[in-house]
Amino acid sequence: MAVELIPEEPTYVTESERLVGQRLVEQLPDGSVVFAGLRFTGERDHEVDFVCLIPDAGIAVVEVKGGSVYHDGGEWCVGAGPERRTFHIDQAEQNKYAVRGYVEVDERWRGRSRLRTEHVLVTPYTDWAEDFHAPGLERWQVVGRRDLKHLGDRLRDMCIQRGGGGRVPTAEDLDLVRTILRGHHHPVASVEADADQREGRADRLTKEQAMLLGITRFVPRTEVRGCAGSGKTVLALTQAKQLARGHCDLAPQRVALLCYSIGLAEHFRRELAKVGRKHRPAFVGTFAALGRSWGAPDGTREDSDFWEHRLPEQMRELAEALPWEEKFDAIIVDEGQDFADSWWLPLLAALRDEETGRLHVYSDEQQRVFQRFGRPPVSLVPLVLDHNLRNTKQIATTFLPLAGARMELRGESGPEVEFVATTTEDALDAADDQVDRLLDEGWDPAHVMVLTTGKRHPVQLERQQSYGQEGYWATFWEGDDVFYGHVLGCKGLERRAVILCLNEHGSRDRGKERLYVGLSRATDRLVVVGDPQVVRAMGGEAVARQLGI
């Protein structure tokens, strides 16, 4: 059994510490444990370079001093000139007491006697005279440059022959000391903790951006254009709340908050359920759901004529016939680029005042993944959001070439984006493998999403059939498992960790827009799986370069 180094890859402050750490691992007996860079807080703080647990010998506490170590007649010093600094020669001894005390006060050590514990000063670049001695430090407690090749033997012999009067530890003793020195439930590296911090900053920046809404008090018809991750959806939701309850000098309004996606509509409903009933918008949902609330029929996904012509015409007639109290003072549309030309007429007809009633649209033309695209037949004052707030810089950089406009990256740095090359036919299987890898990294399954650009993942199809559309989308928030979706249905939604599966050949229309949406759904961790040629076909050479292809 080799020597165990804790942590496996220490962050050494100096080259001398790195050298000594290497020698300890190479020279100590098998089964030894070496702790690097331990910190203790008691009556004062202690920084211990190395603690070595040596089987059948004892515990050695090692202090390392690099460069030139000398006594200038008054103080012990390391280095010369501007790099000169002083130290206490009994530092190693004090660290020994700190380590011993930390172990012996632990309740798990209760009833056990003291172990052999010694301290040593190691100076890998300074030699010592054989007759050296100083208060608190004898020659046998110093390992110099010439002694370094015997460092392991010196520490073992020192514990056996000296040891401060303690007993030789058993294997059980050293195992318990190892457990104690690892700490009482010390936190371990957590990808979720880092993501929490980044999310908190993004939330703060998005709330600060909500000050933009103050302008809209005086401008009743606006189009807020923003790149992916700019906070459009949060602003749309905030504006709906403000208008519904009354804001500043505005009286409470009767508000409709609309979008295209069922999933985004469900998000709006869940967020607004936290608001008092009197302060919620009068309607929250999709364009089709608004029509159903007026008595319009539903249609099938394949009947484009119904969605483009028959439904909007029938909704316009129903809207015009609505009594005044059922119409709206304000209509807010998120992801407005998904609304067809014909959809705007029934919305304008549903306003109490078609001429001056409020209409606020949030859009990103680069996310226009459907063939239809319409604009309201009224003038809207444009407001531009050009800051990406929600994605890490690494993720935002991948879709920056697709954004279509200048975009300032204000998110924090995070993990590097990864591209996993595979064939289109094998992309789904490769994506499933990446799910396992992200879970092994420590990501909560509820924070992981698999998005496809071609056919839907079999798990998505199964859940839609089992739960229905409403139940399927409820799992996005309520489920504790990985979510499987498609880029067409997840605009406005995000997950911390996303595996984007390019399971198509890149020849379909709107490929660039689908890729843009898919790349921008991850806030922290993004893995792209697919054929490099598909990336080039959908996003061009610029995106391929950003993905390291």
C-alpha positions as CSV (number, residue, x, y, z in Angstrom):
1,M,0.0,0.0,0.0
2,A,1.6,3.3,-1.1
3,V,1.8,6.5,0.8
4,E,-1.4,8.5,0.8
5,L,-1.2,12.2,0.2
6,I,-4.1,14.4,1.4
7,P,-5.2,16.2,-0.6
8,E,-4.2,14.2,-3.6
9,E,-3.1,17.4,-5.5
10,P,-2.0,20.0,-2.8
11,T,-1.6,23.6,-3.7
12,Y,1.9,24.3,-2.7
13,V,2.9,27.9,-1.9
14,T,6.6,27.4,-2.6
15,E,8.8,25.2,-4.7
16,S,10.5,24.0,-1.5
17,E,7.2,22.7,-0.1
18,R,6.6,20.9,-3.4
19,L,10.0,19.3,-3.3
20,V,9.6,18.1,0.3
21,G,6.1,16.8,-0.4
22,Q,7.5,14.8,-3.3
23,R,10.3,13.3,-1.1
24,L,7.9,12.4,1.7
25,V,5.6,10.4,-0.7
26,E,8.7,8.7,-2.3
27,Q,10.5,7.8,0.9
28,L,8.1,7.2,3.8
29,P,7.1,3.5,4.4
30,D,4.1,2.1,2.7
31,G,0.9,2.8,4.6
32,S,2.0,6.2,5.7
33,V,-0.4,9.2,5.4
34,V,0.9,12.7,4.6
35,F,-1.3,15.7,5.2
36,A,-0.2,18.8,3.3
37,G,-1.1,22.4,4.2
38,L,-3.2,21.8,7.4
39,R,-4.7,24.8,9.1
40,F,-5.7,24.9,12.8
41,T,-7.4,27.6,14.8
42,G,-7.1,27.6,18.5
43,E,-5.7,30.3,20.8
44,R,-4.0,31.4,17.6
45,D,-3.9,30.2,14.0
46,H,-1.4,27.5,12.9
47,E,-0.4,26.7,9.4
48,V,1.3,23.3,9.3
49,D,3.2,22.4,6.2
50,F,3.1,18.6,6.6
51,V,1.8,16.1,9.2
52,C,3.1,12.5,8.6
53,L,1.4,9.5,10.1
54,I,4.0,6.7,10.0
55,P,3.0,3.1,10.8
56,D,4.8,1.5,13.7
57,A,6.6,4.7,14.4
58,G,4.6,7.8,15.3
59,I,3.6,11.3,14.0
60,A,6.0,13.7,12.5
61,V,5.1,17.4,12.2
62,V,7.2,19.0,9.4
63,E,7.9,22.7,9.0
64,V,9.6,23.7,5.6
65,K,11.8,26.8,5.1
66,G,13.1,27.3,1.6
67,G,15.9,29.4,0.2
68,S,18.7,30.5,2.5
69,V,18.0,30.0,6.2
70,Y,20.3,31.8,8.7
71,H,20.7,33.6,12.0
72,D,21.7,37.3,11.7
73,G,22.8,37.7,15.3
74,G,19.3,38.7,16.5
75,E,16.7,36.8,14.5
76,W,16.2,33.7,12.4
77,C,15.8,34.7,8.7
78,V,14.8,33.2,5.3
79,G,16.0,34.9,2.1
80,A,17.9,38.1,1.6
81,G,17.3,41.6,0.4
82,P,13.6,42.5,-0.3
83,E,12.7,38.8,0.0
84,R,14.1,38.6,3.6
85,R,11.7,37.6,6.3
86,T,12.0,36.4,9.9
87,F,10.6,33.4,11.6
88,H,10.5,31.8,15.1
89,I,12.7,28.8,15.4
90,D,10.2,27.1,17.7
91,Q,7.5,27.3,15.0
92,A,7.7,23.6,14.3
93,E,7.4,22.8,18.0
94,Q,4.3,25.0,18.4
95,N,2.7,23.3,15.4
96,K,3.4,19.9,17.0
97,Y,1.5,21.0,20.1
98,A,-1.4,22.3,17.9
99,V,-1.7,19.0,16.1
100,R,-1.5,16.9,19.2
101,G,-4.0,19.1,21.0
102,Y,-6.4,18.9,18.1
103,V,-6.4,15.1,18.1
104,E,-6.5,14.6,21.9
105,V,-9.5,16.9,22.5
106,D,-11.6,15.1,20.0
107,E,-14.2,13.0,21.7
108,R,-13.4,10.0,19.5
109,W,-9.9,10.0,21.1
110,R,-11.3,9.8,24.6
111,G,-9.6,7.0,26.7
112,R,-6.5,6.7,24.4
113,S,-3.0,7.6,25.6
114,R,-0.6,10.0,23.9
115,L,1.2,8.9,20.7
116,R,4.8,9.5,19.8
117,T,4.8,12.8,18.1
118,E,7.9,14.9,17.0
119,H,8.6,18.0,15.1
120,V,11.2,18.7,12.5
121,L,12.5,21.6,10.5
122,V,13.3,20.8,6.8
123,T,15.4,23.2,4.8
124,P,15.9,21.6,1.3
125,Y,18.4,24.3,0.2
126,T,20.3,25.0,3.4
127,D,22.9,22.8,5.1
128,W,23.5,22.6,8.9
129,A,26.6,22.0,11.0
130,E,26.6,18.7,12.8
131,D,27.0,20.4,16.2
132,F,24.1,22.8,15.7
133,H,21.6,23.3,18.5
134,A,19.1,26.0,19.6
135,P,16.4,26.3,22.3
136,G,13.5,24.2,21.1
137,L,15.4,22.7,18.2
138,E,18.3,20.2,18.2
139,R,20.3,18.9,15.3
140,W,18.4,15.7,15.1
141,Q,15.3,17.8,14.5
142,V,16.7,19.5,11.5
143,V,16.9,18.0,8.0
144,G,19.1,20.0,5.6
145,R,20.0,19.9,1.9
146,R,22.4,17.0,2.3
147,D,20.0,15.0,4.5
148,L,17.1,15.3,2.1
149,K,17.8,12.0,0.4
150,H,17.2,10.2,3.8
151,L,14.2,12.3,4.8
152,G,11.8,9.3,5.2
153,D,14.3,7.3,7.3
154,R,15.1,10.4,9.5
155,L,11.4,11.0,10.3
156,R,10.7,7.3,11.1
157,D,13.8,6.9,13.3
158,M,13.2,10.2,15.1
159,C,9.7,9.0,16.1
160,I,10.9,5.6,17.3
161,Q,13.9,6.8,19.2
162,R,12.6,10.1,20.6
163,G,8.8,10.5,20.2
164,G,8.3,12.9,23.1
165,G,7.5,10.1,25.5
166,G,4.4,8.7,23.8
167,R,3.6,5.2,22.7
168,V,4.0,3.6,19.2
169,P,0.7,3.9,17.4
170,T,-1.3,0.9,16.3
171,A,-2.9,0.8,12.8
172,E,-6.2,1.6,14.5
173,D,-4.7,4.6,16.2
174,L,-3.4,6.1,12.9
175,D,-6.6,5.4,11.1
176,L,-8.5,7.4,13.8
177,V,-5.9,10.2,13.7
178,R,-6.4,10.3,9.9
179,T,-10.2,10.6,10.3
180,I,-9.8,13.4,13.0
181,L,-7.4,15.4,10.9
182,R,-9.7,15.3,7.9
183,G,-12.0,17.3,10.1
184,H,-15.6,17.2,11.4
185,H,-17.6,16.9,8.2
186,H,-15.4,19.3,6.4
187,P,-17.1,20.6,3.2
188,V,-15.8,19.0,0.0
189,A,-15.5,20.6,-3.4
190,S,-19.0,21.1,-4.7
191,V,-20.0,22.1,-8.2
192,E,-23.4,23.1,-6.8
193,A,-22.0,25.5,-4.3
194,D,-20.0,27.3,-7.0
195,A,-23.2,27.4,-9.1
196,D,-25.1,28.8,-6.1
197,Q,-22.7,31.7,-5.9
198,R,-22.8,32.4,-9.6
199,E,-26.6,32.3,-9.6
200,G,-26.8,34.7,-6.7
201,R,-24.7,37.2,-8.6
202,A,-26.8,36.8,-11.8
203,D,-30.0,37.3,-9.8
204,R,-28.6,40.5,-8.3
205,L,-27.6,41.9,-11.7
206,T,-30.9,41.0,-13.2
207,K,-32.8,42.8,-10.4
208,E,-30.6,45.8,-10.9
209,Q,-31.5,45.8,-14.6
210,A,-35.2,46.0,-13.6
211,M,-34.6,49.7,-13.1
212,L,-35.1,49.9,-16.9
213,L,-38.8,49.3,-16.2
214,G,-39.0,52.8,-14.7
215,I,-38.8,54.1,-18.2
216,T,-41.8,52.1,-19.4
217,R,-44.1,54.0,-17.0
218,F,-44.1,56.8,-19.5
219,V,-43.9,54.7,-22.7
220,P,-47.0,52.5,-23.0
221,R,-45.8,50.5,-26.0
222,T,-42.2,49.1,-26.1
223,E,-40.2,46.3,-27.5
224,V,-37.4,45.1,-25.3
225,R,-34.8,43.4,-27.5
226,G,-32.2,41.3,-25.8
227,C,-29.7,38.5,-26.3
228,A,-30.0,35.2,-24.7
229,G,-29.3,35.4,-21.0
230,S,-30.0,39.1,-20.8
231,G,-32.9,38.7,-18.3
232,K,-35.8,39.4,-20.6
233,T,-38.1,36.8,-19.0
234,V,-37.4,38.1,-15.5
235,L,-38.1,41.7,-16.7
236,A,-41.4,40.6,-18.3
237,L,-42.5,38.8,-15.1
238,T,-41.5,41.8,-13.0
239,Q,-43.3,44.2,-15.3
240,A,-46.5,42.1,-15.1
241,K,-46.4,42.2,-11.3
242,Q,-45.8,45.9,-11.2
243,L,-48.6,46.8,-13.6
244,A,-51.0,44.4,-11.9
245,R,-50.6,45.8,-8.4
246,G,-50.0,49.4,-9.5
247,H,-46.6,51.0,-9.6
248,C,-45.4,54.5,-8.7
249,D,-48.0,56.8,-10.1
250,L,-49.8,54.1,-12.1
251,A,-53.1,52.6,-10.9
252,P,-53.5,48.8,-10.9
253,Q,-53.9,47.5,-14.4
254,R,-55.8,44.5,-15.7
255,V,-52.8,42.6,-17.3
256,A,-52.3,39.6,-19.6
257,L,-48.9,37.9,-19.6
258,L,-48.5,35.8,-22.7
259,C,-45.9,33.5,-24.3
260,Y,-45.7,30.7,-26.8
261,S,-44.1,27.9,-24.8
262,I,-46.2,25.8,-22.5
263,G,-43.1,25.3,-20.2
264,L,-42.5,29.1,-20.0
265,A,-46.2,29.7,-19.2
266,E,-46.0,27.2,-16.4
267,H,-42.9,29.0,-15.0
268,F,-44.8,32.3,-15.0
269,R,-47.8,30.7,-13.2
270,R,-45.6,29.2,-10.5
271,E,-43.7,32.5,-9.9
272,L,-46.9,34.5,-9.8
273,A,-48.5,32.0,-7.4
274,K,-46.2,33.6,-4.8
275,V,-47.9,36.9,-5.2
276,G,-51.1,37.9,-3.5
277,R,-54.2,37.0,-5.6
278,K,-55.3,40.6,-6.0
279,H,-51.9,41.6,-7.4
280,R,-51.6,38.9,-10.0
281,P,-52.2,39.4,-13.8
282,A,-55.7,38.6,-14.9
283,F,-54.4,36.0,-17.4
284,V,-51.1,34.1,-17.6
285,G,-50.5,31.5,-20.3
286,T,-50.0,30.8,-24.0
287,F,-51.6,32.5,-26.9
288,A,-53.6,29.3,-27.5
289,A,-54.7,29.1,-23.9
290,L,-56.0,32.7,-24.1
291,G,-58.1,31.7,-27.0
292,R,-59.5,28.7,-25.1
293,S,-60.4,30.9,-22.2
294,W,-62.6,32.9,-24.6
295,G,-64.2,29.8,-26.1
296,A,-61.9,29.1,-29.1
297,P,-61.2,25.5,-30.0
298,D,-57.8,23.8,-29.7
299,G,-55.9,22.5,-32.7
300,T,-53.3,19.8,-33.6
301,R,-49.6,20.4,-34.0
302,E,-49.8,19.5,-37.7
303,D,-52.6,21.9,-38.7
304,S,-50.6,25.0,-39.6
305,D,-53.6,26.6,-41.3
306,F,-55.5,26.5,-38.0
307,W,-52.7,28.3,-36.1
308,E,-51.9,30.8,-38.7
309,H,-55.4,31.7,-40.0
310,R,-58.5,30.1,-38.5
311,L,-57.6,30.4,-34.8
312,P,-56.4,34.1,-34.8
313,E,-59.4,35.2,-36.9
314,Q,-61.8,33.5,-34.5
315,M,-59.9,34.9,-31.5
316,R,-60.1,38.4,-33.0
317,E,-63.9,38.1,-33.3
318,L,-64.1,36.8,-29.8
319,A,-61.9,39.6,-28.4
320,E,-64.0,42.3,-30.1
321,A,-67.1,40.8,-28.4
322,L,-65.6,40.7,-24.9
323,P,-67.3,43.0,-22.4
324,W,-65.2,45.9,-21.2
325,E,-64.4,44.4,-17.8
326,E,-62.9,41.3,-19.4
327,K,-60.5,43.2,-21.7
328,F,-57.0,44.2,-20.6
329,D,-55.3,47.5,-19.8
330,A,-51.9,46.0,-20.6
331,I,-50.7,42.9,-22.6
332,I,-47.1,41.7,-22.1
333,V,-45.6,39.2,-24.5
334,D,-42.4,37.3,-23.8
335,E,-40.5,35.5,-26.6
336,G,-42.5,37.8,-29.0
337,Q,-40.5,36.6,-32.0
338,D,-42.5,33.3,-31.9
339,F,-45.8,35.2,-32.5
340,A,-47.1,35.2,-36.1
341,D,-48.4,38.4,-37.8
342,S,-52.0,37.2,-37.5
343,W,-51.7,36.7,-33.7
344,W,-51.3,40.4,-32.9
345,L,-54.7,41.5,-34.2
346,P,-56.7,39.6,-31.5
347,L,-54.4,40.8,-28.8
348,L,-54.9,44.5,-29.8
349,A,-58.6,43.8,-30.0
350,A,-58.5,42.5,-26.4
351,L,-57.2,45.9,-25.1
352,R,-59.6,48.2,-23.5
353,D,-58.1,51.0,-25.5
354,E,-56.8,49.8,-28.8
355,E,-55.1,53.1,-29.5
356,T,-53.2,53.7,-26.2
357,G,-53.5,50.5,-24.3
358,R,-50.2,49.1,-23.1
359,L,-48.4,46.6,-25.2
360,H,-44.9,45.5,-24.1
361,V,-43.0,42.9,-26.1
362,Y,-39.8,41.0,-25.2
363,S,-38.0,39.4,-28.1
364,D,-34.7,38.1,-29.5
365,E,-34.9,37.7,-33.3
366,Q,-31.9,35.3,-33.2
367,Q,-34.1,32.8,-31.3
368,R,-36.7,32.7,-34.1
369,V,-36.8,28.9,-34.5
370,F,-40.1,28.8,-36.3
371,Q,-40.8,29.8,-39.9
372,R,-43.5,32.2,-38.8
373,F,-42.4,35.7,-37.7
374,G,-44.6,38.7,-37.2
375,R,-44.5,42.1,-35.8
376,P,-47.4,44.1,-34.2
377,P,-49.1,46.4,-36.6
378,V,-48.4,49.3,-34.2
379,S,-45.3,51.3,-33.4
380,L,-43.2,50.1,-30.5
381,V,-40.4,52.0,-28.8
382,P,-37.3,49.8,-28.9
383,L,-35.2,49.3,-25.8
384,V,-32.1,47.2,-26.1
385,L,-30.5,44.8,-23.5
386,D,-26.9,44.0,-24.6
387,H,-25.6,42.5,-21.4
388,N,-25.5,38.7,-20.9
389,L,-26.1,38.1,-17.2
390,R,-27.3,34.6,-16.8
391,N,-24.6,32.4,-18.4
392,T,-21.0,32.0,-17.4
393,K,-18.5,33.7,-19.7
394,Q,-17.4,30.3,-21.0
395,I,-20.9,29.4,-22.1
396,A,-21.8,32.9,-23.5
397,T,-18.7,32.9,-25.6
398,T,-19.8,29.8,-27.4
399,F,-23.0,31.4,-28.7
400,L,-21.6,35.0,-29.0
401,P,-21.1,34.5,-32.8
402,L,-24.8,33.7,-33.2
403,A,-26.2,36.6,-31.1
404,G,-26.4,39.0,-34.1
405,A,-25.4,42.0,-32.1
406,R,-22.8,43.2,-29.7
407,M,-23.1,41.5,-26.3
408,E,-21.2,42.3,-23.1
409,L,-20.5,39.3,-21.0
410,R,-21.2,40.1,-17.3
411,G,-21.5,36.5,-16.0
412,E,-18.8,35.0,-13.9
413,S,-16.2,32.5,-15.0
414,G,-17.2,28.8,-14.6
415,P,-16.3,25.4,-16.0
416,E,-15.0,25.1,-19.5
417,V,-17.5,24.1,-22.2
418,E,-16.9,20.6,-23.5
419,F,-17.5,19.2,-27.0
420,V,-17.8,15.4,-27.4
421,A,-17.4,14.4,-31.0
422,T,-19.6,11.5,-32.2
423,T,-21.7,10.6,-35.2
424,T,-25.2,11.9,-35.5
425,E,-26.6,8.4,-35.2
426,D,-24.7,7.8,-31.9
427,A,-25.4,11.2,-30.4
428,L,-28.2,10.1,-28.1
429,D,-26.2,7.3,-26.6
430,A,-23.2,9.7,-26.1
431,A,-25.5,12.2,-24.4
432,D,-26.7,9.5,-22.0
433,D,-23.1,8.8,-21.1
434,Q,-22.5,12.5,-20.4
435,V,-25.5,12.4,-18.0
436,D,-23.8,9.8,-15.9
437,R,-20.6,11.8,-15.9
438,L,-22.3,15.0,-14.8
439,L,-24.0,13.2,-11.9
440,D,-20.6,11.7,-10.9
441,E,-19.2,15.3,-10.9
442,G,-21.8,16.1,-8.2
443,W,-24.5,17.8,-10.1
444,D,-28.0,17.4,-8.6
445,P,-30.1,15.5,-11.2
446,A,-32.8,18.2,-10.8
447,H,-30.3,20.8,-12.1
448,V,-29.4,18.7,-15.2
449,M,-31.2,18.9,-18.6
450,V,-30.7,17.0,-21.9
451,L,-31.8,19.0,-24.9
452,T,-32.1,17.6,-28.4
453,T,-32.2,19.5,-31.7
454,G,-33.5,16.7,-33.9
455,K,-35.9,13.9,-32.7
456,R,-37.0,14.0,-29.2
457,H,-35.2,11.8,-26.6
458,P,-37.1,8.6,-25.9
459,V,-37.4,9.6,-22.2
460,Q,-39.1,12.9,-23.2
461,L,-41.6,11.0,-25.4
462,E,-42.3,8.5,-22.7
463,R,-43.0,11.2,-20.1
464,Q,-45.2,13.2,-22.4
465,Q,-47.3,10.1,-23.1
466,S,-47.4,9.1,-19.5
467,Y,-48.1,12.5,-17.9
468,G,-49.6,14.6,-20.7
469,Q,-48.2,18.0,-21.7
470,E,-49.1,19.8,-18.5
471,G,-47.8,16.9,-16.3
472,Y,-44.6,16.7,-18.3
473,W,-43.8,20.3,-17.9
474,A,-44.6,20.1,-14.2
475,T,-41.7,17.8,-13.8
476,F,-39.4,20.6,-15.0
477,W,-39.9,22.2,-11.5
478,E,-41.3,19.4,-9.3
479,G,-39.2,16.5,-10.5
480,D,-36.0,15.4,-8.8
481,D,-34.6,13.8,-11.9
482,V,-32.8,14.8,-15.1
483,F,-35.1,16.7,-17.4
484,Y,-35.3,15.7,-21.1
485,G,-36.5,18.4,-23.5
486,H,-36.2,19.9,-27.0
487,V,-34.8,23.3,-28.0
488,L,-38.1,24.3,-29.5
489,G,-39.9,24.0,-26.2
490,C,-37.3,25.3,-23.8
491,K,-36.8,28.9,-24.8
492,G,-37.0,31.2,-21.8
493,L,-36.1,28.2,-19.5
494,E,-32.7,27.3,-18.1
495,R,-30.8,24.7,-16.2
496,R,-27.5,24.9,-14.4
497,A,-26.0,21.9,-16.4
498,V,-27.1,21.1,-19.9
499,I,-26.1,18.4,-22.4
500,L,-27.0,19.6,-25.8
501,C,-27.4,16.7,-28.2
502,L,-27.1,17.5,-31.9
503,N,-29.0,14.5,-33.1
504,E,-29.6,15.9,-36.7
505,H,-27.5,16.4,-39.8
506,G,-27.7,20.2,-39.7
507,S,-29.5,20.6,-43.0
508,R,-32.9,21.8,-41.7
509,D,-34.0,25.4,-41.8
510,R,-33.4,27.5,-38.7
511,G,-30.4,25.4,-37.6
512,K,-28.5,28.4,-36.5
513,E,-31.3,29.6,-34.3
514,R,-31.9,26.2,-32.7
515,L,-28.2,25.9,-31.9
516,Y,-28.2,29.4,-30.4
517,V,-31.2,28.5,-28.2
518,G,-29.6,25.2,-27.1
519,L,-26.2,26.6,-26.3
520,S,-27.7,29.4,-24.2
521,R,-30.0,27.2,-21.9
522,A,-27.1,26.3,-19.6
523,T,-26.1,28.8,-16.9
524,D,-23.0,26.9,-15.5
525,R,-22.0,23.7,-17.2
526,L,-22.4,22.9,-20.9
527,V,-21.5,19.8,-22.8
528,V,-22.2,19.6,-26.5
529,V,-22.5,16.2,-28.2
530,G,-22.5,15.7,-31.9
531,D,-20.8,15.6,-35.2
532,P,-18.3,18.4,-35.8
533,Q,-19.6,18.9,-39.3
534,V,-23.1,19.4,-37.9
535,V,-21.8,22.2,-35.7
536,R,-20.2,23.8,-38.7
537,A,-23.4,23.4,-40.7
538,M,-25.6,24.9,-38.0
539,G,-23.3,27.5,-36.4
540,G,-20.5,28.1,-38.8
541,E,-16.8,28.0,-38.3
542,A,-16.8,30.7,-35.6
543,V,-18.9,28.5,-33.2
544,A,-16.8,25.4,-34.1
545,R,-13.7,27.3,-33.0
546,Q,-15.4,28.4,-29.8
547,L,-16.1,24.7,-29.1
548,G,-12.5,23.7,-29.7
549,I,-13.3,21.9,-33.0
